[in-house]
Amino acid sequence: MRSKRNVVADNLIVGSKEKPVHLLGGQHAVCEDRNNLVISSDPGFVDFKNGNFQLRSDALVFKMIPHFKPIPFDKMGLYADEFRK
């Protein structure tokens, strides 16, 4: 099945030469692609070289996509609980 009625919107895409629509099923995919920032350079990460991908408050993405929300990296990944200590 080809993708239909998908929306790819308001994303920061770093390091790609293309918008992500080509990933959704080929030439017959039906997809709306709007307001994505595709950039090949550092968009304003705190420390790109050392892997700190938090965005500075003056990052370009906040100007280009005004309602863009910072990615909560500190809330992602494994966490300590009764199964993980």
Residue, then its C-alpha position, 0 to 999 in steps of 0.5 A: m500500500r502507498s502512503k495516503r493523506n500523511v502530513v509531514a510538518d514542522n520538523l527540523i531535519v539535519g544532514s539530509k539533502e532531501k525532504p522526507v517525503h521520498l520515504l513515504g512510499g515512492q512516486h504515488a505516495v500522497c503526502e503534504d509536506r509543509n513548514n519543515l526546516v531542512i538544513s545541512s549545517d548545525p541549526g543551533f545545537v548547544d555542542f554539536k561536536n560532542g553530541n549535545f543536541q539540545l537547541r540554544s534559545d537563539a537556534l535558527v529553527f525557532k525563527m523558521i518554525p516559531h511554534f517549534k518545541p525543544i526536544p526533551f532529550d533529558k526525558m528520553g532513553l532508559y530510566a532507573d526503576e525496579f528493573r533497571k538500576 
